[in-house]
Amino acid sequence: MIAVDTLIHARWIIPVEPESVTLEHHTLVIDAGRIIEVLPTHLAQAKYQGACTEALDNHALLPGLINSHTHAAMALMRGIADDLPLMDWLNNHIWPLEQKWMSEAFVRDGTDLAIAEMIRGGTTCFNDMYFFPDITAKQAIQHGMRASIGLIVFDFPTIWAEHSDAYIEKGLALYDRMRHQPLISTTFAPHAPYTVSDGPLEKIRTLSDELDRPIHIHVHETLHEVEQAQQDNGKRPLQRLHELGLVNPSLMAVHATQLTDAEIAMLAEAGAHIVHCPESNLKLASGFCPVARCIAAGINVALGTDGAASNNDLDMFGEMRTAALLGKAVAGDASAVPAMTVLRMATINGAKALGLEHEIGSLSVGKAADVIAIDLNLLETRPLYCPVSQIVYAASRQQVTDVWVAGKRLLNQRQLTTINLDELTAKVAQWQQRLSG
């Protein structure tokens, strides 16, 4: 018998790669934080001895979900300015609150709240864009969560930096500190074309090329953004980014609700990625990303929640269901954006956009053991004919019972193992008092 760290015997394993494969009565074998084999349970029992063995007879195992766009610390502003258009929401509510309350403590506690919510909802990796990215990284490491940390850039001063050069300088210093952290990766994160001018964008493009880092940017989020850009400089934002050399395989274009056929073709030809945030786009009435057309053109489309201030949750199960339903409605085709496609958007497609497909995104031998277990033996997911369809169209995040990141268990039968829920709840209550005062 071969001694290993963990054996997880499951009713179903949905590895995502190969696509459209569901394995029944199989076992995931984990050692030193990595998947070393996936094989029928009866063979695993004869071959391996696990220091920890789990028998999940009613569960499906999936790769951990990847939230490819969020602003984690904004969880502290959940529900604070609902039912408003984007620019009113930003200019008159969110940015003034940030100006008043933004601090290391705000980001620390808000990130803890977001990480707790995401772990309980089956998310094992998040791609963040916010102030004090060093604090976000520190909290992710502390709690055993995988994170891609956005090195944020604006033209204007904030509490984090006074001008674009300072943002870039601080971002590079953080990149240097984090590049050997196994759970942390980084992206360049210029906020948007309307908040970052040409000079900084050109510097970011050069650094992205040199360091092989993705560029994570809001783009074509609303019709107003596109019209304002055309009024200001005669160019649609994507055209401007293209002329600056940013439309390339490193680009993660977040939202992309306003796309022409020519822009879809341009993104596809460049090998760029789109991060679709359907619930935030719906709530802010920003528009609809034409997901089916983008996928048909060959664009890699990932999935994100956006921040909890505009969603109002970090629930990737809800996001998958909304993406599938909205994708069909926008395409006018009930067969568009099927369940397996959406599951890939929430896993391997996010890994590809972040440049992490060699490490996460599927339950493949050699990859990190980022794994979630979903109990499908509930009334709400019975009868069960197709596990993938049931997960996307009927299951909820409350059915996630167990979560592992790099083989370490972060959720054990719905109980967080690295976060004290009582202490976190007390901190969140204090922030609610301050922000609503």
HELIX and SHEET records of a PDB file:
HELIX    1   1 THR A   41  LYS A   47  1                                   7    
HELIX    2   2 ALA A   72  MET A   77  5                                   6    
HELIX    3   3 LEU A   86  TRP A   89  1                                   4    
HELIX    4   4 LEU A   90  ILE A   94  3                                   5    
HELIX    5   5 TRP A   95  TRP A  101  1                                   7    
HELIX    6   6 GLU A  104  ARG A  120  1                                  17    
HELIX    7   7 PRO A  133  HIS A  143  1                                  11    
HELIX    8   8 SER A  164  MET A  178  1                                  15    
HELIX    9   9 ASP A  198  LEU A  211  1                                  14    
HELIX   10  10 LEU A  223  ASN A  233  1                                  11    
HELIX   11  11 PRO A  237  GLU A  243  1                                   7    
HELIX   12  12 ASP A  261  ALA A  270  1                                  10    
HELIX   13  13 PRO A  278  LYS A  283  1                                   6    
HELIX   14  14 VAL A  291  ALA A  297  1                                   7    
HELIX   15  15 MET A  316  ALA A  331  1                                  16    
HELIX   16  16 ALA A  339  MET A  345  1                                   7    
HELIX   17  17 ILE A  348  ALA A  353  1                                   6    
HELIX   18  18 LEU A  379  THR A  381  5                                   3    
HELIX   19  19 PRO A  387  TYR A  393  1                                   7    
HELIX   20  20 ARG A  397  GLN A  399  5                                   3    
HELIX   21  21 LEU A  421  LEU A  435  1                                  15    
SHEET    1   A 8 ARG A  34  PRO A  40  0                                        
SHEET    2   A 8 LEU A  23  ASP A  31 -1                                        
SHEET    3   A 8 ILE A   2  ILE A  13 -1                                        
SHEET    4   A 8 TYR A  48  PRO A  63  1                                        
SHEET    5   A 8 VAL A 371  ASP A 375 -1                                        
SHEET    6   A 8 VAL A 400  VAL A 405 -1                                        
SHEET    7   A 8 LYS A 408  ASN A 412 -1                                        
SHEET    8   A 8 GLN A 415  LEU A 416 -1                                        
SHEET    1   B 4 LEU A  65  THR A  70  0                                        
SHEET    2   B 4 THR A 123  ASP A 128  1                                        
SHEET    3   B 4 ARG A 146  VAL A 153  1                                        
SHEET    4   B 4 ILE A 184  PRO A 190  1                                        
SHEET    1   C 4 ILE A 215  VAL A 219  0                                        
SHEET    2   C 4 LEU A 251  HIS A 255  1                                        
SHEET    3   C 4 HIS A 273  HIS A 276  1                                        
SHEET    4   C 4 ASN A 300  LEU A 303  1                                        
END                                                                             
